[in-house]
Amino acid sequence: MTARVQRRLVSDVAAMTWRDLIRSVRQPELLTFGSSAGIFMMLLFYYVFGGAISAGTGVDYAQYLVPGMLLMTVLLGSSVTGEGLAADLTDGVVERFQAAPMSRLAVLAGRTIADGVRNIPAAVLVGAVGYLLGFRFASVAGAVGSVALAVAMGYAISWVNALVATLVRDPQVVPLIRVFWLFPLMFAGTMFTPVEQMPGWLQAFGRNQPVSIAADAIRALADGTAAGRLTLLALAWTTGLTIVFAFLSLQAFKRVRV
């Protein structure tokens, strides 16, 4: 790839990212969906299940739950990628982009980057509400690292959503499919409860799947405990998922005829 092509790609990605961020101003629900859902779920889990889980495990449930909710908020926010891309495919927006002298990668990358940027204030807001429940970050560096890692994993999941949207091309079907692949990762893991609370046959999966690894790493960063190995493992999962699903999404997008 020549320097000129690289500059053109960067320019195209920046233009598409800006387009999708501007849309957030016109559709504020894009900004509020992730944070409002995250806050609702956090309060629900804390007040309904917190007492039982704390009694059964001896852990401070607010300190355990809030880092997981940072991640869940970002994962839910990343779902906007799927619905938005599917809507663009059905409304003829992508057809106009395909007719323009623009990299097809820019269409996908711009949307995923914009959704990643939108996830940052959502995660910060959930963390702030978590403080009202008694949660505390051990340090400013831990807070920044926790949010950054959550957003990075959300960015990787955005590419999974992009692939599903490109293959299905129906904004009503995309969220139905997401129930079958994202919800098991969120609920069959350590995001809300320690893995020891799960049935024995589920614990190996719950401990080693990527969302659990990211949740444990975010929790370690927030608590100021040894997070090096977990963070590296979470970043490896994040990088791998991003590369694989960005490639698959681009290949599927190249075959789209709208």
C-alpha positions as CSV (number, residue, x, y, z in Angstrom):
1,M,0.0,0.0,0.0
2,T,1.6,3.3,-1.1
3,A,1.7,6.4,1.1
4,R,-0.9,8.1,-1.1
5,V,-3.3,5.2,-0.7
6,Q,-2.7,5.1,3.0
7,R,-3.5,8.8,3.3
8,R,-6.6,8.4,1.3
9,L,-7.7,5.5,3.5
10,V,-7.1,7.5,6.7
11,S,-9.1,10.4,5.2
12,D,-12.0,8.1,4.2
13,V,-12.1,6.5,7.7
14,A,-12.0,9.9,9.4
15,A,-14.9,11.1,7.2
16,M,-17.0,8.1,7.9
17,T,-16.3,8.3,11.6
18,W,-17.3,11.9,11.7
19,R,-20.5,11.1,9.8
20,D,-21.5,8.5,12.3
21,L,-20.6,10.7,15.3
22,I,-22.6,13.6,13.9
23,R,-25.6,11.2,13.7
24,S,-25.3,10.8,17.4
25,V,-26.2,14.5,17.9
26,R,-29.4,14.0,15.8
27,Q,-30.2,10.6,17.4
28,P,-29.3,11.0,21.1
29,E,-30.6,7.6,21.9
30,L,-27.4,6.3,20.3
31,L,-25.5,7.9,23.2
32,T,-27.9,7.0,26.0
33,F,-28.8,3.4,25.1
34,G,-25.6,1.7,26.4
35,S,-25.3,3.8,29.6
36,S,-29.0,3.6,30.5
37,A,-29.1,-0.2,29.9
38,G,-25.9,-0.6,31.9
39,I,-27.2,1.5,34.8
40,F,-30.5,-0.3,34.9
41,M,-28.8,-3.8,34.9
42,M,-26.3,-2.7,37.5
43,L,-29.0,-1.5,39.9
44,L,-31.1,-4.6,39.2
45,F,-28.2,-7.1,39.9
46,Y,-27.0,-5.1,42.9
47,Y,-30.3,-4.8,44.7
48,V,-31.8,-8.2,43.7
49,F,-28.8,-10.5,43.8
50,G,-26.2,-8.6,45.7
51,G,-27.1,-9.7,49.2
52,A,-27.2,-13.4,48.2
53,I,-24.0,-13.3,46.3
54,S,-22.1,-11.4,49.0
55,A,-23.4,-13.8,51.6
56,G,-22.5,-16.9,49.5
57,T,-19.0,-15.7,48.4
58,G,-17.9,-13.2,51.0
59,V,-17.0,-10.6,48.3
60,D,-17.9,-7.0,48.2
61,Y,-20.5,-7.2,45.5
62,A,-20.4,-3.6,44.4
63,Q,-16.6,-3.9,44.0
64,Y,-17.1,-7.1,42.0
65,L,-20.1,-6.0,39.9
66,V,-19.2,-2.5,38.7
67,P,-16.2,-3.5,36.6
68,G,-18.3,-6.2,34.9
69,M,-21.0,-3.6,34.2
70,L,-18.5,-1.3,32.6
71,L,-17.8,-4.1,30.1
72,M,-21.5,-5.0,29.7
73,T,-22.4,-1.4,29.0
74,V,-19.8,-1.2,26.2
75,L,-20.8,-4.6,24.7
76,L,-24.4,-3.4,24.6
77,G,-23.3,-0.1,23.0
78,S,-21.4,-2.0,20.4
79,S,-24.7,-3.5,19.2
80,V,-25.4,-0.2,17.5
81,T,-22.9,-1.2,14.9
82,G,-25.0,-4.1,13.7
83,E,-28.4,-2.4,13.6
84,G,-26.9,0.7,12.0
85,L,-25.0,-1.1,9.3
86,A,-28.0,-3.3,8.5
87,A,-30.2,-0.2,8.2
88,D,-27.7,1.4,5.9
89,L,-27.7,-1.7,3.7
90,T,-31.4,-1.8,3.4
91,D,-32.0,2.0,3.1
92,G,-29.6,2.5,0.1
93,V,-27.0,4.4,2.0
94,V,-24.3,1.8,1.3
95,E,-25.2,1.9,-2.3
96,R,-24.2,5.5,-2.5
97,F,-21.0,4.8,-0.7
98,Q,-20.1,2.0,-3.1
99,A,-20.7,4.4,-6.0
100,A,-18.2,6.9,-4.5
101,P,-14.4,6.6,-4.9
102,M,-14.1,5.5,-1.3
103,S,-12.5,2.5,0.4
104,R,-15.0,-0.1,1.5
105,L,-13.0,-0.7,4.6
106,A,-13.6,3.0,5.5
107,V,-17.4,2.4,5.6
108,L,-17.0,-0.4,8.2
109,A,-14.0,1.1,10.1
110,G,-15.7,4.5,10.4
111,R,-18.8,3.0,12.0
112,T,-16.9,0.7,14.4
113,I,-14.6,3.6,15.5
114,A,-17.6,6.0,16.0
115,D,-19.3,3.4,18.1
116,G,-16.2,2.9,20.2
117,V,-15.9,6.6,20.8
118,R,-19.6,6.7,21.9
119,N,-18.9,3.9,24.4
120,I,-16.4,6.0,26.3
121,P,-18.8,8.4,28.1
122,A,-21.3,5.6,28.6
123,A,-18.7,3.5,30.5
124,V,-17.6,6.6,32.5
125,L,-21.2,7.3,33.5
126,V,-21.7,3.7,34.7
127,G,-18.6,3.9,36.7
128,A,-19.7,7.2,38.3
129,V,-23.1,5.6,39.3
130,G,-21.2,2.7,40.7
131,Y,-19.5,5.0,43.1
132,L,-23.0,5.6,44.7
133,L,-23.1,1.9,45.4
134,G,-19.8,1.9,47.2
135,F,-17.5,0.9,44.4
136,R,-14.1,2.5,44.3
137,F,-11.2,2.5,41.8
138,A,-7.8,1.9,43.5
139,S,-6.2,4.7,41.4
140,V,-6.7,7.0,38.5
141,A,-4.5,4.8,36.3
142,G,-6.7,1.8,37.2
143,A,-9.8,3.8,36.2
144,V,-8.4,4.8,32.9
145,G,-7.1,1.3,32.2
146,S,-10.4,-0.3,33.1
147,V,-12.4,1.9,30.8
148,A,-9.8,1.6,28.0
149,L,-9.8,-2.2,28.1
150,A,-13.6,-2.3,28.2
151,V,-13.8,0.0,25.2
152,A,-11.2,-2.1,23.4
153,M,-13.2,-5.3,23.9
154,G,-16.3,-3.5,22.8
155,Y,-14.6,-2.5,19.6
156,A,-13.7,-6.1,18.9
157,I,-17.3,-7.1,19.4
158,S,-18.4,-4.3,17.1
159,W,-16.7,-6.1,14.3
160,V,-18.6,-9.3,15.1
161,N,-21.8,-7.2,14.9
162,A,-20.6,-5.8,11.6
163,L,-20.1,-9.3,10.1
164,V,-23.6,-10.4,11.3
165,A,-25.2,-7.3,9.8
166,T,-23.4,-7.7,6.5
167,L,-24.5,-11.3,6.2
168,V,-28.1,-10.8,7.4
169,R,-28.8,-7.2,6.1
170,D,-32.0,-6.9,8.2
171,P,-32.0,-4.5,11.1
172,Q,-34.8,-6.4,12.8
173,V,-33.1,-9.8,12.6
174,V,-29.6,-8.7,13.7
175,P,-30.6,-8.2,17.4
176,L,-32.4,-11.6,17.4
177,I,-29.2,-13.3,16.3
178,R,-27.2,-11.4,18.8
179,V,-29.2,-13.1,21.6
180,F,-27.7,-16.4,20.6
181,W,-24.0,-15.4,20.5
182,L,-23.5,-12.4,22.8
183,F,-25.8,-13.2,25.7
184,P,-24.1,-16.5,26.5
185,L,-20.8,-14.7,26.6
186,M,-22.1,-12.1,29.0
187,F,-24.1,-14.3,31.3
188,A,-22.1,-17.6,31.2
189,G,-19.1,-15.9,32.6
190,T,-17.6,-13.9,35.4
191,M,-19.2,-10.5,34.5
192,F,-21.9,-10.7,37.2
193,T,-21.0,-13.6,39.5
194,P,-17.8,-15.5,40.5
195,V,-17.3,-18.6,38.4
196,E,-17.5,-20.8,41.5
197,Q,-21.3,-20.0,41.6
198,M,-21.8,-21.8,38.3
199,P,-22.5,-25.5,37.7
200,G,-19.2,-27.5,37.5
201,W,-19.7,-28.4,33.9
202,L,-19.9,-24.7,32.9
203,Q,-17.0,-23.4,35.0
204,A,-14.3,-24.1,32.4
205,F,-16.1,-22.2,29.7
206,G,-17.1,-19.4,32.1
207,R,-13.5,-18.9,33.3
208,N,-11.8,-19.0,29.9
209,Q,-14.1,-17.3,27.4
210,P,-13.0,-13.9,26.1
211,V,-15.6,-11.8,27.9
212,S,-14.8,-13.4,31.2
213,I,-11.1,-12.8,30.7
214,A,-11.7,-9.1,29.9
215,A,-14.1,-8.7,32.9
216,D,-11.5,-10.3,35.2
217,A,-8.7,-8.0,33.8
218,I,-10.9,-4.9,34.2
219,R,-11.7,-5.9,37.7
220,A,-8.0,-6.4,38.5
221,L,-7.1,-3.0,37.0
222,A,-9.9,-1.4,39.0
223,D,-8.8,-3.0,42.3
224,G,-5.1,-2.3,41.8
225,T,-4.2,-6.0,42.0
226,A,-1.8,-7.9,39.8
227,A,-3.4,-7.5,36.4
228,G,-0.4,-8.0,34.0
229,R,-1.1,-11.5,32.8
230,L,-4.9,-11.0,32.6
231,T,-4.5,-7.7,30.8
232,L,-2.2,-9.2,28.2
233,L,-4.5,-12.2,27.7
234,A,-7.5,-9.8,27.3
235,L,-5.6,-7.7,24.8
236,A,-4.6,-10.8,22.9
237,W,-8.3,-11.8,22.6
238,T,-9.3,-8.3,21.7
239,T,-6.6,-8.1,19.0
240,G,-7.4,-11.5,17.6
241,L,-11.1,-10.9,17.5
242,T,-10.7,-7.6,15.8
243,I,-8.3,-8.9,13.1
244,V,-10.4,-12.0,12.3
245,F,-13.8,-10.3,12.2
246,A,-12.6,-7.2,10.5
247,F,-11.2,-9.4,7.7
248,L,-14.4,-11.5,7.5
249,S,-16.6,-8.4,7.6
250,L,-14.6,-6.8,4.8
251,Q,-14.8,-9.9,2.6
252,A,-18.5,-10.2,3.2
253,F,-19.0,-6.4,2.5
254,K,-17.2,-6.7,-0.8
255,R,-19.7,-9.2,-2.0
256,V,-22.7,-7.0,-1.0
257,R,-24.9,-6.0,-4.0
258,V,-27.5,-3.5,-2.9
